[in-house]
Amino acid sequence: MLDFPRMCIRLRDYAYNEMRYKASPRTNPECARRLMEFAQELVDLRWET
């Protein structure tokens, strides 16, 4: 059970503000896009359960 409120911004917006994630879209944009979509699906699934 999650004990904090649902995030009001998308994972992509949150993650790309972090330095460790900013390089991914520049080095391999297609892979970064697919990974971020997959990660967002996992976040959404976590909130549904």
PDB file of N, CA, C and O in Angstrom, chain B, residues numbered from 101:
ATOM      1  N   MET B 101       0.840  -1.181   0.000  1.00  0.00           N
ATOM      2  CA  MET B 101       0.000   0.000   0.000  1.00  0.00           C
ATOM      3  C   MET B 101       0.881   1.239   0.000  1.00  0.00           C
ATOM      4  O   MET B 101       1.837   1.349   0.768  1.00  0.00           O
ATOM      5  N   LEU B 102       0.536   2.158  -0.873  1.00  0.00           N
ATOM      6  CA  LEU B 102       1.286   3.405  -0.943  1.00  0.00           C
ATOM      7  C   LEU B 102       0.704   4.393   0.051  1.00  0.00           C
ATOM      8  O   LEU B 102      -0.515   4.542   0.148  1.00  0.00           O
ATOM      9  N   ASP B 103       1.562   5.059   0.779  1.00  0.00           N
ATOM     10  CA  ASP B 103       1.077   5.972   1.813  1.00  0.00           C
ATOM     11  C   ASP B 103       1.360   7.435   1.484  1.00  0.00           C
ATOM     12  O   ASP B 103       1.526   8.257   2.384  1.00  0.00           O
ATOM     13  N   PHE B 104       1.412   7.753   0.204  1.00  0.00           N
ATOM     14  CA  PHE B 104       1.602   9.128  -0.195  1.00  0.00           C
ATOM     15  C   PHE B 104       0.684   9.419  -1.381  1.00  0.00           C
ATOM     16  O   PHE B 104       0.260   8.492  -2.071  1.00  0.00           O
ATOM     17  N   PRO B 105       0.373  10.687  -1.626  1.00  0.00           N
ATOM     18  CA  PRO B 105      -0.569  11.024  -2.687  1.00  0.00           C
ATOM     19  C   PRO B 105       0.006  10.755  -4.076  1.00  0.00           C
ATOM     20  O   PRO B 105       1.221  10.755  -4.275  1.00  0.00           O
ATOM     21  N   ARG B 106      -0.887  10.528  -5.023  1.00  0.00           N
ATOM     22  CA  ARG B 106      -0.493  10.298  -6.401  1.00  0.00           C
ATOM     23  C   ARG B 106       0.223  11.529  -6.942  1.00  0.00           C
ATOM     24  O   ARG B 106      -0.163  12.661  -6.651  1.00  0.00           O
ATOM     25  N   MET B 107       1.274  11.297  -7.737  1.00  0.00           N
ATOM     26  CA  MET B 107       2.012  12.404  -8.330  1.00  0.00           C
ATOM     27  C   MET B 107       1.123  13.148  -9.310  1.00  0.00           C
ATOM     28  O   MET B 107       0.320  12.528 -10.008  1.00  0.00           O
ATOM     29  N   CYS B 108       1.251  14.449  -9.373  1.00  0.00           N
ATOM     30  CA  CYS B 108       0.424  15.238 -10.276  1.00  0.00           C
ATOM     31  C   CYS B 108       1.161  15.569 -11.578  1.00  0.00           C
ATOM     32  O   CYS B 108       0.601  16.247 -12.439  1.00  0.00           O
ATOM     33  N   ILE B 109       2.403  15.106 -11.739  1.00  0.00           N
ATOM     34  CA  ILE B 109       3.128  15.292 -12.991  1.00  0.00           C
ATOM     35  C   ILE B 109       3.530  13.931 -13.540  1.00  0.00           C
ATOM     36  O   ILE B 109       3.616  12.957 -12.792  1.00  0.00           O
ATOM     37  N   ARG B 110       3.771  13.864 -14.821  1.00  0.00           N
ATOM     38  CA  ARG B 110       4.171  12.615 -15.457  1.00  0.00           C
ATOM     39  C   ARG B 110       5.591  12.254 -15.039  1.00  0.00           C
ATOM     40  O   ARG B 110       6.392  13.125 -14.699  1.00  0.00           O
ATOM     41  N   LEU B 111       5.884  10.977 -15.070  1.00  0.00           N
ATOM     42  CA  LEU B 111       7.218  10.497 -14.706  1.00  0.00           C
ATOM     43  C   LEU B 111       8.289  11.153 -15.570  1.00  0.00           C
ATOM     44  O   LEU B 111       9.354  11.518 -15.073  1.00  0.00           O
ATOM     45  N   ARG B 112       8.009  11.302 -16.860  1.00  0.00           N
ATOM     46  CA  ARG B 112       8.981  11.908 -17.783  1.00  0.00           C
ATOM     47  C   ARG B 112       9.380  13.307 -17.308  1.00  0.00           C
ATOM     48  O   ARG B 112      10.565  13.639 -17.285  1.00  0.00           O
ATOM     49  N   ASP B 113       8.403  14.119 -16.932  1.00  0.00           N
ATOM     50  CA  ASP B 113       8.697  15.484 -16.482  1.00  0.00           C
ATOM     51  C   ASP B 113       9.520  15.479 -15.200  1.00  0.00           C
ATOM     52  O   ASP B 113      10.431  16.290 -15.031  1.00  0.00           O
ATOM     53  N   TYR B 114       9.195  14.571 -14.314  1.00  0.00           N
ATOM     54  CA  TYR B 114       9.940  14.464 -13.056  1.00  0.00           C
ATOM     55  C   TYR B 114      11.359  13.948 -13.295  1.00  0.00           C
ATOM     56  O   TYR B 114      12.327  14.530 -12.805  1.00  0.00           O
ATOM     57  N   ALA B 115      11.478  12.857 -14.046  1.00  0.00           N
ATOM     58  CA  ALA B 115      12.778  12.208 -14.226  1.00  0.00           C
ATOM     59  C   ALA B 115      13.760  13.081 -14.995  1.00  0.00           C
ATOM     60  O   ALA B 115      14.938  13.144 -14.643  1.00  0.00           O
ATOM     61  N   TYR B 116      13.286  13.756 -16.044  1.00  0.00           N
ATOM     62  CA  TYR B 116      14.212  14.550 -16.854  1.00  0.00           C
ATOM     63  C   TYR B 116      14.671  15.819 -16.163  1.00  0.00           C
ATOM     64  O   TYR B 116      15.477  16.560 -16.725  1.00  0.00           O
ATOM     65  N   ASN B 117      14.186  16.093 -14.966  1.00  0.00           N
ATOM     66  CA  ASN B 117      14.744  17.163 -14.145  1.00  0.00           C
ATOM     67  C   ASN B 117      15.930  16.671 -13.335  1.00  0.00           C
ATOM     68  O   ASN B 117      16.664  17.467 -12.750  1.00  0.00           O
ATOM     69  N   GLU B 118      16.118  15.350 -13.303  1.00  0.00           N
ATOM     70  CA  GLU B 118      17.246  14.743 -12.585  1.00  0.00           C
ATOM     71  C   GLU B 118      18.443  14.626 -13.538  1.00  0.00           C
ATOM     72  O   GLU B 118      18.285  14.199 -14.681  1.00  0.00           O
ATOM     73  N   MET B 119      19.613  14.996 -13.078  1.00  0.00           N
ATOM     74  CA  MET B 119      20.809  14.994 -13.913  1.00  0.00           C
ATOM     75  C   MET B 119      21.106  13.610 -14.505  1.00  0.00           C
ATOM     76  O   MET B 119      21.535  13.513 -15.655  1.00  0.00           O
ATOM     77  N   ARG B 120      20.888  12.560 -13.748  1.00  0.00           N
ATOM     78  CA  ARG B 120      21.237  11.220 -14.214  1.00  0.00           C
ATOM     79  C   ARG B 120      20.377  10.748 -15.376  1.00  0.00           C
ATOM     80  O   ARG B 120      20.764   9.816 -16.082  1.00  0.00           O
ATOM     81  N   TYR B 121      19.224  11.363 -15.593  1.00  0.00           N
ATOM     82  CA  TYR B 121      18.345  10.960 -16.690  1.00  0.00           C
ATOM     83  C   TYR B 121      18.411  11.904 -17.888  1.00  0.00           C
ATOM     84  O   TYR B 121      17.893  11.567 -18.953  1.00  0.00           O
ATOM     85  N   LYS B 122      19.019  13.052 -17.749  1.00  0.00           N
ATOM     86  CA  LYS B 122      19.035  14.037 -18.831  1.00  0.00           C
ATOM     87  C   LYS B 122      19.853  13.600 -20.035  1.00  0.00           C
ATOM     88  O   LYS B 122      19.553  14.020 -21.152  1.00  0.00           O
ATOM     89  N   ALA B 123      20.865  12.780 -19.851  1.00  0.00           N
ATOM     90  CA  ALA B 123      21.732  12.379 -20.961  1.00  0.00           C
ATOM     91  C   ALA B 123      21.084  11.336 -21.860  1.00  0.00           C
ATOM     92  O   ALA B 123      21.415  11.265 -23.044  1.00  0.00           O
ATOM     93  N   SER B 124      20.190  10.543 -21.346  1.00  0.00           N
ATOM     94  CA  SER B 124      19.594   9.460 -22.128  1.00  0.00           C
ATOM     95  C   SER B 124      18.930   9.917 -23.423  1.00  0.00           C
ATOM     96  O   SER B 124      19.218   9.350 -24.477  1.00  0.00           O
ATOM     97  N   PRO B 125      18.057  10.915 -23.387  1.00  0.00           N
ATOM     98  CA  PRO B 125      17.417  11.325 -24.633  1.00  0.00           C
ATOM     99  C   PRO B 125      18.390  11.908 -25.659  1.00  0.00           C
ATOM    100  O   PRO B 125      18.129  11.873 -26.861  1.00  0.00           O
ATOM    101  N   ARG B 126      19.491  12.431 -25.186  1.00  0.00           N
ATOM    102  CA  ARG B 126      20.463  12.998 -26.121  1.00  0.00           C
ATOM    103  C   ARG B 126      21.320  11.928 -26.774  1.00  0.00           C
ATOM    104  O   ARG B 126      21.685  12.053 -27.943  1.00  0.00           O
ATOM    105  N   THR B 127      21.646  10.868 -26.026  1.00  0.00           N
ATOM    106  CA  THR B 127      22.520   9.837 -26.567  1.00  0.00           C
ATOM    107  C   THR B 127      21.770   8.806 -27.396  1.00  0.00           C
ATOM    108  O   THR B 127      22.283   8.350 -28.418  1.00  0.00           O
ATOM    109  N   ASN B 128      20.567   8.432 -26.979  1.00  0.00           N
ATOM    110  CA  ASN B 128      19.777   7.454 -27.714  1.00  0.00           C
ATOM    111  C   ASN B 128      18.289   7.783 -27.522  1.00  0.00           C
ATOM    112  O   ASN B 128      17.629   7.194 -26.665  1.00  0.00           O
ATOM    113  N   PRO B 129      17.771   8.710 -28.307  1.00  0.00           N
ATOM    114  CA  PRO B 129      16.414   9.207 -28.091  1.00  0.00           C
ATOM    115  C   PRO B 129      15.332   8.128 -28.207  1.00  0.00           C
ATOM    116  O   PRO B 129      14.396   8.111 -27.408  1.00  0.00           O
ATOM    117  N   GLU B 130      15.445   7.245 -29.171  1.00  0.00           N
ATOM    118  CA  GLU B 130      14.418   6.214 -29.353  1.00  0.00           C
ATOM    119  C   GLU B 130      14.380   5.253 -28.173  1.00  0.00           C
ATOM    120  O   GLU B 130      13.301   4.918 -27.686  1.00  0.00           O
ATOM    121  N   CYS B 131      15.523   4.813 -27.715  1.00  0.00           N
ATOM    122  CA  CYS B 131      15.598   3.912 -26.561  1.00  0.00           C
ATOM    123  C   CYS B 131      15.092   4.616 -25.306  1.00  0.00           C
ATOM    124  O   CYS B 131      14.360   4.019 -24.516  1.00  0.00           O
ATOM    125  N   ALA B 132      15.469   5.865 -25.116  1.00  0.00           N
ATOM    126  CA  ALA B 132      15.018   6.631 -23.949  1.00  0.00           C
ATOM    127  C   ALA B 132      13.505   6.779 -23.961  1.00  0.00           C
ATOM    128  O   ALA B 132      12.866   6.672 -22.914  1.00  0.00           O
ATOM    129  N   ARG B 133      12.921   7.024 -25.135  1.00  0.00           N
ATOM    130  CA  ARG B 133      11.471   7.175 -25.251  1.00  0.00           C
ATOM    131  C   ARG B 133      10.755   5.879 -24.889  1.00  0.00           C
ATOM    132  O   ARG B 133       9.768   5.896 -24.154  1.00  0.00           O
ATOM    133  N   ARG B 134      11.257   4.743 -25.411  1.00  0.00           N
ATOM    134  CA  ARG B 134      10.633   3.455 -25.115  1.00  0.00           C
ATOM    135  C   ARG B 134      10.749   3.102 -23.639  1.00  0.00           C
ATOM    136  O   ARG B 134       9.790   2.618 -23.038  1.00  0.00           O
ATOM    137  N   LEU B 135      11.907   3.339 -23.059  1.00  0.00           N
ATOM    138  CA  LEU B 135      12.104   3.040 -21.639  1.00  0.00           C
ATOM    139  C   LEU B 135      11.210   3.907 -20.759  1.00  0.00           C
ATOM    140  O   LEU B 135      10.663   3.432 -19.764  1.00  0.00           O
ATOM    141  N   MET B 136      11.061   5.183 -21.126  1.00  0.00           N
ATOM    142  CA  MET B 136      10.218   6.072 -20.335  1.00  0.00           C
ATOM    143  C   MET B 136       8.750   5.666 -20.452  1.00  0.00           C
ATOM    144  O   MET B 136       8.009   5.751 -19.473  1.00  0.00           O
ATOM    145  N   GLU B 137       8.322   5.226 -21.634  1.00  0.00           N
ATOM    146  CA  GLU B 137       6.945   4.752 -21.791  1.00  0.00           C
ATOM    147  C   GLU B 137       6.700   3.516 -20.924  1.00  0.00           C
ATOM    148  O   GLU B 137       5.665   3.400 -20.268  1.00  0.00           O
ATOM    149  N   PHE B 138       7.657   2.605 -20.931  1.00  0.00           N
ATOM    150  CA  PHE B 138       7.548   1.399 -20.119  1.00  0.00           C
ATOM    151  C   PHE B 138       7.510   1.744 -18.633  1.00  0.00           C
ATOM    152  O   PHE B 138       6.706   1.192 -17.881  1.00  0.00           O
ATOM    153  N   ALA B 139       8.377   2.652 -18.219  1.00  0.00           N
ATOM    154  CA  ALA B 139       8.416   3.060 -16.811  1.00  0.00           C
ATOM    155  C   ALA B 139       7.098   3.722 -16.410  1.00  0.00           C
ATOM    156  O   ALA B 139       6.610   3.502 -15.301  1.00  0.00           O
ATOM    157  N   GLN B 140       6.521   4.530 -17.299  1.00  0.00           N
ATOM    158  CA  GLN B 140       5.240   5.183 -16.990  1.00  0.00           C
ATOM    159  C   GLN B 140       4.136   4.142 -16.866  1.00  0.00           C
ATOM    160  O   GLN B 140       3.262   4.272 -16.008  1.00  0.00           O
ATOM    161  N   GLU B 141       4.160   3.111 -17.710  1.00  0.00           N
ATOM    162  CA  GLU B 141       3.172   2.037 -17.605  1.00  0.00           C
ATOM    163  C   GLU B 141       3.269   1.341 -16.252  1.00  0.00           C
ATOM    164  O   GLU B 141       2.250   1.011 -15.645  1.00  0.00           O
ATOM    165  N   LEU B 142       4.485   1.120 -15.786  1.00  0.00           N
ATOM    166  CA  LEU B 142       4.676   0.492 -14.486  1.00  0.00           C
ATOM    167  C   LEU B 142       4.160   1.383 -13.351  1.00  0.00           C
ATOM    168  O   LEU B 142       3.542   0.893 -12.406  1.00  0.00           O
ATOM    169  N   VAL B 143       4.412   2.673 -13.447  1.00  0.00           N
ATOM    170  CA  VAL B 143       3.909   3.603 -12.429  1.00  0.00           C
ATOM    171  C   VAL B 143       2.386   3.592 -12.418  1.00  0.00           C
ATOM    172  O   VAL B 143       1.768   3.533 -11.356  1.00  0.00           O
ATOM    173  N   ASP B 144       1.782   3.648 -13.610  1.00  0.00           N
ATOM    174  CA  ASP B 144       0.321   3.633 -13.698  1.00  0.00           C
ATOM    175  C   ASP B 144      -0.255   2.334 -13.137  1.00  0.00           C
ATOM    176  O   ASP B 144      -1.265   2.349 -12.433  1.00  0.00           O
ATOM    177  N   LEU B 145       0.383   1.227 -13.448  1.00  0.00           N
ATOM    178  CA  LEU B 145      -0.072  -0.062 -12.944  1.00  0.00           C
ATOM    179  C   LEU B 145       0.032  -0.113 -11.428  1.00  0.00           C
ATOM    180  O   LEU B 145      -0.860  -0.639 -10.763  1.00  0.00           O
ATOM    181  N   ARG B 146       1.099   0.423 -10.881  1.00  0.00           N
ATOM    182  CA  ARG B 146       1.279   0.451  -9.426  1.00  0.00           C
ATOM    183  C   ARG B 146       0.143   1.210  -8.760  1.00  0.00           C
ATOM    184  O   ARG B 146      -0.354   0.793  -7.714  1.00  0.00           O
ATOM    185  N   TRP B 147      -0.276   2.334  -9.366  1.00  0.00           N
ATOM    186  CA  TRP B 147      -1.344   3.136  -8.778  1.00  0.00           C
ATOM    187  C   TRP B 147      -2.700   2.478  -8.927  1.00  0.00           C
ATOM    188  O   TRP B 147      -3.594   2.714  -8.114  1.00  0.00           O
ATOM    189  N   GLU B 148      -2.871   1.644  -9.964  1.00  0.00           N
ATOM    190  CA  GLU B 148      -4.151   0.962 -10.155  1.00  0.00           C
ATOM    191  C   GLU B 148      -4.362  -0.164  -9.161  1.00  0.00           C
ATOM    192  O   GLU B 148      -5.500  -0.478  -8.813  1.00  0.00           O
ATOM    193  N   THR B 149      -3.280  -0.774  -8.700  1.00  0.00           N
ATOM    194  CA  THR B 149      -3.415  -1.917  -7.793  1.00  0.00           C
ATOM    195  C   THR B 149      -3.416  -1.503  -6.346  1.00  0.00           C
ATOM    196  O   THR B 149      -3.522  -2.353  -5.461  1.00  0.00           O
TER     197      THR B 149
END
